[in-house]
Amino acid sequence: MIDTEIQPTHTFEQLLDELQETVRLLDEERLTLEEAVSAYERSVDIASECNRMLDAAELRVTHIDADSRELREQATLYHVDSSRATMLFLGDDDDEDLADLLESDE
């Protein structure tokens, strides 16, 4: 199967390093006006890309959390095994804790 997803040319960390280096250059005040404007423009582009990457990562985590929650809800609705261990995992243990479960199995 061919991976058709376009991979970013730089990682988040690489972009962040480049942004920090650009800010350092701007802080040194040794650039010509044109160089400073170009560096500032590049830093805005980098910051925008970093924000896009952070938004994408947050969306992935949100989907993972939603999928996990959905699986737990399905397991609660359709679980066949009503053992104490299963009930503990699903959060329906009537205030039993893991220590109680382990003690009863010994």
C-alpha positions in Angstrom: 0.0 0.0 0.0 1.3 3.4 -1.0 1.4 6.1 1.7 -0.4 9.1 0.0 -0.3 11.3 3.1 2.0 14.3 2.5 4.7 14.3 5.2 5.9 17.7 6.4 9.4 18.6 5.2 10.4 19.6 8.8 9.4 18.3 12.1 7.9 20.5 14.8 11.1 20.5 16.7 13.1 21.5 13.6 10.8 24.4 12.9 10.9 25.5 16.5 14.8 25.4 16.4 14.7 27.5 13.2 12.2 30.0 14.8 14.5 30.4 17.8 17.5 30.9 15.6 15.6 33.5 13.5 14.6 35.4 16.7 18.2 35.3 17.9 19.3 36.9 14.6 16.6 39.6 14.9 17.7 40.3 18.4 21.3 40.8 17.4 20.2 43.8 15.3 23.0 43.2 12.8 20.7 42.6 9.8 19.9 45.0 7.1 16.4 46.3 6.9 15.6 43.8 4.0 17.2 40.9 5.9 15.3 41.8 9.1 11.9 42.0 7.2 12.7 38.7 5.5 13.6 37.1 8.8 10.5 38.4 10.4 8.3 37.1 7.5 10.0 33.7 7.8 9.4 33.6 11.6 5.7 34.4 11.1 5.5 31.6 8.5 7.2 29.2 10.9 5.0 30.1 13.8 1.9 29.6 11.6 3.2 26.1 10.6 4.0 25.2 14.2 0.5 26.3 15.3 -1.0 24.1 12.5 1.0 21.2 13.7 -0.1 21.7 17.3 -3.7 22.0 16.2 -3.4 18.7 14.3 -1.8 17.0 17.2 -4.5 18.2 19.6 -7.2 16.9 17.1 -5.5 13.5 17.0 -5.5 13.3 20.9 -9.1 14.4 21.0 -10.0 11.6 18.5 -8.0 9.0 20.5 -9.8 10.1 23.7 -13.2 9.9 22.0 -12.4 6.4 20.6 -11.3 5.2 24.0 -14.4 6.6 25.7 -16.6 4.9 23.0 -14.9 1.6 23.5 -15.4 1.7 27.2 -19.1 2.6 26.7 -19.5 -0.3 24.3 -17.7 -2.7 26.7 -20.0 -1.6 29.5 -23.1 -2.2 27.3 -22.0 -5.5 25.8 -19.7 -7.0 28.3 -20.3 -10.7 28.9 -17.8 -11.1 31.7 -19.1 -9.7 34.9 -16.2 -10.8 36.9 -14.9 -8.5 39.6 -11.8 -7.7 37.5 -13.9 -6.7 34.5 -16.1 -4.6 36.7 -13.1 -2.9 38.2 -11.7 -2.1 34.7 -15.0 -0.7 33.5 -15.3 1.5 36.6 -18.4 -0.3 37.9 -16.9 -1.9 41.0 -19.2 -0.5 43.7 -16.2 1.2 45.4 -14.0 -1.9 45.4 -10.4 -1.2 44.7 -7.6 -3.2 43.2 -6.2 -4.2 46.6 -9.6 -5.8 47.5 -9.6 -7.7 44.2 -6.0 -9.0 44.7 -6.7 -10.0 48.3 -9.8 -12.1 47.3 -7.8 -13.9 44.6 -5.1 -15.1 46.9 
